[in-house]
Amino acid sequence: MKKPVIVIGADHAAFGMKEYIKQLLQDMGYTVEDVGTYSRRSVDYPDYAEKVAVAVTRGRNKKGILGCGTGIGAAIAANKIPGALAALVHNPRTARLSVEHDNANILVLAGRPYSKKIVARIVRSWLTSKFQGGRHLRRVKKIRRLERSYR
């Protein structure tokens, strides 16, 4: 199976983490699409959340990784894009469950502070997890219905 393209974005607070993850992904053999930001200059996280979420939801075989200072704002913003299932995670277990149970297509991380060791474990866990379907599919379908109902 072909590896997905990983669309990655962050605000200034998560810029360092984004750059670390980008290199990690490339070392793992993934194609990375970096939508910014490209420096530590102050920017607004909703702009990058939108870029990642739109690229993931409109692309084929794409997943996203997104960051901001806490990850909270980026997750909220990304989930406004229909089709985005952005999950803010803090450890490898919640990364795995976000995919297995919720079919998350965007991983969201806090950029301040971050540990390279933990981030690497989270990213690997998220990328190697598979959606389990079954009762979880029923729940994801309910999320999709909610999304369509309130447009």
Beta strands, then each sheet from edge to edge (+ up, - down):
strand 1: 5-10
strand 2: 32-34
strand 3: 62-68
strand 4: 86-88
strand 5: 106-110
sheet 1: 2+ 1+ 3+ 5+ 4+
end
